[in-house]
Amino acid sequence: MLRPWKLEFEIDKNLNKAVYLQIADTIIADIRSGRLKPGDALPGSRNLAQLLKINRNTVVEAYQVLSNEEWVISKERKGIFVSDVLPVLHERVHQAGIEEDIPSGPVSKMMINFDDGHPDSKIAPVTELARAYRQIFSRKAKWQMMGYSSEHGDPEFRKSIAQMLNHQRGMHISEHEISITRGSQMAMFLAAQALLKPGDQVIIENPGYQPAWKAFEYAGAELLPVTVDHEGVLVEDIEKLLTFHNNIKAVYITPHRQYPTTVTLSLARRLRLIELSNQYGFTIIEDDYDNEFHFGYRPILPVSSFPDLDRYVYIGTLSKVVAPALRIGYLVSKNRELLQKIGDLRKIIDVQGDVIMEQAVLQLIKEGAVKKHIKKATLHYKNKRDFVSGLLEKHLKKWAGYTVPEGGLAFWITPEKTLDWDAVTGLLTEKNINIIHPKQYSHEQTVNGFRLSYGSLSEEQLEYSIKAIGEILSR
């Protein structure tokens, strides 16, 4: 196909910016300036690579960024085209020589919700999943999947999850040590019911994840909060609690990226926590809620992967990877008696999981679609994280502290001064912006910080919101 324009720009390989991002940003600038119109065809990746004298994979990566951010669309056997509907950041209004940023329609009319770190459902592999579903119902032996299966989930699916955890997260488990659940919250609830009884005590991170706390309290447990700092939960304080209480049955942690602050539990604290678990006999409940999206060289391995740890329940999810609406979670434990209790409870409330869904996702895993999607999604979220980092530098740096996370889908923002959060959330609501009130992370006293998620929001929404937040914090 003939391309209607010739790309003419230079790549500075010495610039402190990846080449693929230079290409993507240049094309975005051409779209914004009107040089490129909706529907215009872009050069083929091979031709552009030859023109710029770079590796073709670099061009492919640039086009992937543009596709993820919805600046371009790919048409099968035709090529890459500028999208008909563009993610334009702002409409400009010029009056009396004054330029003003006016939020576009969706931002000004709809509530912008900063959730606790949901993924972008627009990039979910819906087409691949639908194809897998159709193929499953075309199988000759499809009738075998229409009956009842194990309360712990499809055996082949569990075997695939075990392989993933062993290969990517350094664990040493079999499919017999896994139970598939409808999301990680069900896993948390089942673990709490099987582990705890009224009067037991559970140590929790503060600030932390309240839905897990509620699962423990529903089982009759008393919560013992421990402070979190820049290295994660204070294990020294856990040790003090262990010397004063004799009924502590579990410690609940989010060590990979602590919820909500995103900090990583240090190695020294991990090792000490394992020693304490073995010494005092409590179970470590490890919630690894977004392990897949990591932007650095390699993710930190779970505490549950350490061979010296005797008692643990490891909880994860595929909902963030495949799609939030698909409730697929799992829990892992080497305690067979505990898994038996969890299976018995599962049969009371839900005889089995969604076998068809498990088979469909299993097919995507086997054919490499999940791995491909994780790679695509990680690049998408890394670019969005970098975009948010730039906005924070521009609008919030003077008024709040934050650390750029090495993964996940959220920043933790700590204002320089203690704020009236009822007033702040009220002012933001007036601007159609909703953040999770810090009291939702806190045990008793409200923490002075908030979680700024970015996975499910557009660049337009993020820029409008972060600018508005900065204006409120600067008052």
Salt bridges, closest charged atoms under 4 A:
ASP25 OD2 - LYS17 NZ 2.23
ASP30 OD2 - ARG35 NH1 3.00
GLU76 OE2 - ARG77 NH1 3.29
GLU99 OE1 - ARG92 NH1 3.42
ASP101 OD1 - ARG92 NH1 2.30
ASP101 OD2 - LYS467 NZ 3.92
ASP115 OD2 - HIS118 ND1 3.49
ASP116 OD1 - HIS118 NE2 3.16
ASP120 OD1 - LYS122 NZ 3.22
ASP120 OD2 - HIS380 NE2 3.25
ASP120 OD2 - LYS384 NZ 3.76
GLU156 OE2 - LYS159 NZ 3.74
GLU175 OE2 - HIS176 NE2 3.66
GLU177 OE2 - LYS334 NZ 3.70
ASP200 OD1 - LYS197 NZ 3.49
ASP200 OD1 - LYS249 NZ 3.12
ASP229 OD1 - ARG269 NH1 2.79
GLU231 OE2 - HIS230 NE2 3.60
GLU231 OE1 - ARG269 NE 3.94
GLU239 OE2 - ARG272 NH2 2.60
GLU275 OE1 - ARG272 NH1 2.73
ASP288 OD2 - ARG169 NH1 3.98
ASP288 OD1 - HIS256 ND1 3.51
ASP290 OD1 - ARG257 NE 3.39
GLU292 OE2 - ARG169 NH2 2.49
ASP344 OD1 - LYS347 NZ 3.98
ASP350 OD2 - ARG182 NE 2.63
ASP350 OD2 - ARG346 NH2 3.27
GLU367 OE2 - ARG131 NH2 2.89
ASP386 OD2 - LYS382 NZ 3.37
ASP386 OD1 - ARG385 NH2 2.87
GLU393 OE2 - LYS397 NZ 3.13
ASP422 OD1 - HIS437 NE2 2.80
